[in-house]
């Protein structure tokens, strides 16, 4: 079917009066508009108070007159006296959809025990499906995600349309697939429950723990059944989500590393886990900014006797300035007692020198000084007790200099995660080997290991795994033994040899949080977590195309590593740049590779495309300094004109 016509009916006294914002309804509208749940469009949206008659009136209008396929009521399903949405819906529906209620309640209870207070109602009227969800943004989104896998098929049945050839796993199980195939689909389905990224704490831990024991006691053979090529899904069964959602999910699982104390000189590249305060002022005395003469400003211009000199490193008490005299001083030296200004050499003339010509005896000040002139006051750069570095700061060369300035010799930092990088594919070979027929050299591992080294992240080369479940299982185990984050490239798309997800779910009890992102390049990017030998492991499955791998690494892997390392700012720096030429937009949001040029007099850097943007063309990354974040193509906007300002994510920062 082309798309489900959706109506969202928010039930809230306060929202209907304009006293509160309908964030839950607006969020569902946004999710449906982006096709992250199913293919559909919101054709009706309204907010009514908690009144049975008004709820019924709107439902009947949408069902009987507007022929809306799916109506989602938001709010009014709890135990409060004004919560009457279930009663109103029951009077409208002709047949109950009890299975949907059971699924919603079962899944919700895994998220929170308070779900038992909810009173969901689901049912059919004519060709409309009506479902009730809670009024909170989080609860409403979770419940719609729980129902999403079955909604398209339910609407197909209601409207009498033929179901698509690409049947969902729910349908295949309902129709009684042969035992062997059913086993395969069971594993696959369990790995991609659309609600999985809402699962928290105990539920996830229990699930991972259960599979973890089975995995460790196994004989090394993978339990993943990937033999039924004909029965593989021909479209991804995973819901499409946005880059923003994917980033939020990845970062929500980033647990900050433990703290450790290091000598200051070994702390470069680590992130501070403590605030640093100054023990002394800087400068610790009033200091001269210029090479010249320390004087009394009230004496004005004119002749002065030179009473000696004050150099950097000498004590300020060595000389005292009195009226009619001055002390020669150099930059950084303590200002002698009595002086309240410094006159630079350029504003003086020599009047009298010693017989041997080595000593100045008298000078003339050409321009009257003002009090405080060219003196850095005590503590003007850093005050005693001032916080000079905050927890969460990455220690680079300037930060190391500040630590030295305030005399800090040991610092508490956050430990970094170790990342294992694994390439997958029968066609891959190591770069140093003689190229064999039908093979290509693996560039992804080299690229990603280098990227991690550049950002001072500990990395393990986990080698290349063939596209065989048991071989992949062994490689994954070895990698997870050495790292808390595993990054793989390849085996995540739609080919019969794309076996990463089946192996993760079947052999590691992994929870797949997402496996399809609305972006180019990088659509099949996968993120999963599992409990392995008692430790939580994060698995980022990146596409095999070289450009896709490095783009998604910048969007997901580096921010993940930064957050686990304790950084307060985790995503790549984003700036505005001006397009040097017109760019034709893609149906998906695109991360377009570009070089940047700063032209004198221009307010913004100019971005030049690196040419052909094929995801296999690593040359498009070779000179790239930024990823241009371009919106998807629409009927109204098919390209972005030369000179337009767009967002650019800086690479390497």
C-alpha positions, 0 to 999 in steps of 0.5 A: 500500500502507498501509505497509511492515513493517520489521525492523531487525537490528543485528549487533554483538558490543558492542551485543549485550552492552550495551557500546555503544549502537546509534545506527545502528539507533535512527536508522533506526527514527526515520527510518522512524517519521517516514516520511522514507524511505518509508511504513512502520513498524518491527515488529521490532528486535533486536541479535545478535552477529557469529555466522552462526547467530544472524543466520540464526535471526533472519532466518528467523524474521522472513521465514518466521513474522513475514512482515516486508516489509523487513529491514535488517541493520546492521553486519558488512559490512566486511573484519574477521574478525568481519564475517560478515553477508553470509555469513549473508544469502547462506544465507537469501536465495533470489534476489539483488537485484544491482541494489540492491547496484550502486546502493548501492556506486555511490552510496557510492563518491561519498561515500567511497572506503572504500566499496570495502571494504564487501560489501553483499548484497541479496536476496529470501526469500518475500515479504521483501526483505533488505538489508545496510548498514554499522554506522555511523549515517551510512553506514547512513542513506546506504545506506537512502536510496540504496535508498529510491526502489525499495523500495516498488515492490519490496515491491509486486512481492513481495507481489503488490499492484498498484502505485500510479497515482502511479508513481515515476520509477524505475518510469517509466524501467523501463517505457520512457516515451516519449522526450520524457516520459522526458527530462523525468523524467530531469531531475526524477529527477536532481534529487532523489536521496534521498542528495543531502544526503550528497554532499560536496566533489569530487562536488558540485563536479564536478557543478555545474562540468559544468552551469555551462559548459553554462549559460553558453554557452547561448542563454538558452532554458531546457532544462527540459521542463515541458510534459508536465502529464499526466506530472507526479508527482501526489505529491512524489517527494522524501522527507519530512524533519523540520524538524530535518533540514532545518535541519541540511542548510541550515546544513551548507552555510553557509560563513562569509564572509571577514573585514574590518577596520572602524572601530569606529563602522561595525561595528554589526550585524556579527559579531566575527571576533576576541576582544577583550581589555582593555588597561586595568583598569576602573575604573582606580582605586578609585572611589566608588560614592556621593556622600559622604565618603572616610574611615578606617574605623578612626576609627568614627563621630563628628566629622570635619574636612572637608579638601576635596573629590574630584570625578570627573576629579580626580587621587587624589593631590590629597588625602590622608585622615588620621585624624580627617579626611575628604574630600568625594567624589562618585560615580565619583571616585577614592578619595584615598590613605589612605581605605578607606571611603566614607560616604554623605551620608545617614549624616552631619550638618553640624556646622560651616560657613564664615562665608559658608556655602559650605564644610563645615568639620566633619561628624558620621558617624552610623554606623560604616563598614566597610573597603571600604564603597561603593568599587569596587576597581581592575579590579573590573568589567574586569581587565587582559587579560580577554576582554570580547568573543568571536569570533562575538558580534554587535555591538549597542549594549552591545558597541559601548559595551564596545569604546569602554570598552577603547579599541578603534578598529578591529575584525575582523568577518565579511562578511555574505552578500548575499541576493536575493529573487525572487517568482514567479507569473503572478498577481503584480504590484508593490504600487504598480500598479493591481490588474488582473483575476485578479492580486494584489499581491506581499506576499512580497518586501516582507515578506522584504526588510523582514525581512532589513533588520531583521536588517542583512543586505544584500538585493537586490530581484530582482523578479517572474518569470513562470511560464515556464522561460526567463523564470525562468532569466533572473531566476535568472541576474540574481539569482545575479549579485548575491547568494550566497543566492537566496530565491524564493517560489512555484513549489515546490508540485505545480502544473504551473507550479511550475517552480523545481526543473526549471529549477534542475536542468536549467539550473544543474546544481543539487543539490536537497538537500530539497524536502518538509518535515514541517511546517505551514506550509511543506511544499514548502520546497526547498533547493538548491546550485549552482556558478555562475560559479565560486562556490557559490550557495545557493537557498532555495525558499519556498512562495508563501503569505505566512505559509509564506514568513515562517515558513520564513524564520525557521526556515531563512533567518535562521539561514543568514544568521547562520551565514554572518555568523559568529554563534555562536548562529544559531537564533531564541531559544526559550522556554517559554510557557503556552497561553491556550486549547486548540489542536487539533493538525494531522497535521503539526508546526505553527508556530502564530502567537501573541502573548505576555503577561507576567502579574505573578506568573506564571512563564511568559508566556501565549501567545494564538493569533492566530486563523485559521492559514491559510497565506494569511492574513498577518493571522495574522502581523501581531501575532505575537511568537512561533511556537508549536512544536506536535507532530503529532496522534496517535490519543492526543493530538488537542489541547493543553489550556489551560495546557500549556507549549509551546516558542515561537520568538521572532520578531525575535530 
